[in-house]
């Protein structure tokens, strides 16, 4: 009797322990996201060496058809994709990099993260070791440089798409305000300077009583990203406090706030989306990928939007790279797949499918791109506008803490907009906050 | 745990052998016959094993991380001792986040408990028709996703097209920029929390109310106690253990407020909790420091430990207040029974 009890007890304990053990085994498999672990076991089977590559992206990269084609051509390779939204994707990627395991073989890194990643180049494969130098000339120089360390010794990512920069405007609202509606005439209104852009905004507000721009944040992004140096100089030194171009962007946005031409609808909020539909504002900072967003949020405004060029030339907002975390077990295969996926021919197909704008300038002269337009944007020659713009962009050292600094400036401008601080106070607070955050 | 207490626990559950206890105790020190004394530990061990792995270990490891200059991307750099903690005490943002967290805690817990008590008292009324409908209705906000709640409230409190501002304007006042002010943003976020958790607390109170014997209320009624008196003199004092439970739960939950302020500030830079950190909470700050630039893992671990200490202190405070109330009540009871004894003597 007693012995059965003991046995039962031990059995129960054993089961518990087994359950724990089993659980943790599962976890490690799970962390490897099916891929690495599966590949490991597959490696044992000799011929062809079946390999699974994990590809993590966010939003809409439009790779599905291309992946299928690559798998057909390379029967030993299976590509597993994990597509998340922006924040979830980057959080997961950073966490797996910190853990040093369980990460993907290839991952997308948006421009907001690429500076920080390039600063930690050891966590990624140096593509130059795999002969990436050969394909360098396929891509826009400034975009290539974003994923290259300052000393040029390592390149961690290949460019996917670029954002470019343009101004989307509501031609119906412009007409109401007695402004020109033709896109060339509109572009000419403010081609020379951002001051002219603000002046047009004041004119619009006087005529209609409504706001011209959506909020100060998008204006800031547009202006500050036009400079060759923003928060770091080309040697990687922090120059945000003394940079003339940062101060110039600041003054432009402050004068827009003082002119009171903004709708005070924060970007990406429900109010902002509603405002697009309701005509709460007449213009939007408009990288190539923004078209899809407006079309989703304000489908009823088809044909009312048009595209003009951005004041003072080039600019870029958004776009990504693909990187290979150093933890991958199949660096060569991952590299081969990635170079194929991002070659100009494939980028053209992605562009035709999703509108993501290629980072390979040789495509910009192709008829497919030259003639590309969108009915939603009143048949504006998008291909032409964005490719001319992309070629105008100057290389800019993003730096490891670009996001942090950009966010502090954005919040400072927002405080002015909310009437919490005067422009001078806001500038001082921003500098203090950045200095404190970076003082570790 | 000592050998004797082990044996006590072991034998206490094993009622079959209660009579043989002395004999067993003697056996326990030598020979293989003492197995049963550890059997109960075996049965409760799964919880402690899991707690050790997922609770104690992570706590201690977090502490270890907090002693280092540790970048989430760059890895561990150097042992810095308590530097992260001394820095934290000097960090105006951490100070702000702490004040915000406690302010939102008060703004949500206090009204929540009062409303829940009143609702529970109303629902406990036997004459109320359709009380089942109301009771299940109370749980609806609680099972709604936080994200859904936050998105709805975000548009309610929107500056330009928000429903609440529309009502304010209708009443002839200036619309309010809810996000900009510290108190206004706290009120908005607290209202989300209150909406979500009042029903849950009501149910806890309702369950406790139903355990109070009806005879108390009847006796009070016969003595002429009004409805309000019955509520404040019978229900509330007898509900004190339930209130204590709900308050502790709410305090610990509110110290970890995260999703509501994060989504309230949806848009650019949602981890900053407003353009002047008006509604930055401790947990939001912790998350932003670790998982966004500058990826300070060690610093964020120090914040996590401060949060642990604050939670412990807050819980201790609540229990302390409860103990004080207990003592006062006991004193009152003694006075009452003494007085009663005296009056009985007099009567005799």
Interface residues (C-beta under 8 A of the other chain):
Chain A: X2 X5 X6 X9 X10 X12 X13 X16 X17 X20 X91 X94 X95 X97 X98 X116 X117 X119 X120 X123 X217 X263 X264 X265 X266 X267 X268 X269 X270 X271 X272 X274 X275 X280 X400 X401 X402 X403 X404 X407 X410 X411 X412 X414 X415 X418 X419 X420 X436 X437 X438 X440
Chain B: X35 X36 X39 X42 X43 X45 X46 X49 X50 X53 X69 X72 X73 X74 X75 X91 X92 X151 X154 X155 X158 X159 X160 X161 X162 X177 X179 X180 X266 X267 X268 X269 X272 X275 X276 X291 X292 X293 X294 X295 X296 X297 X299
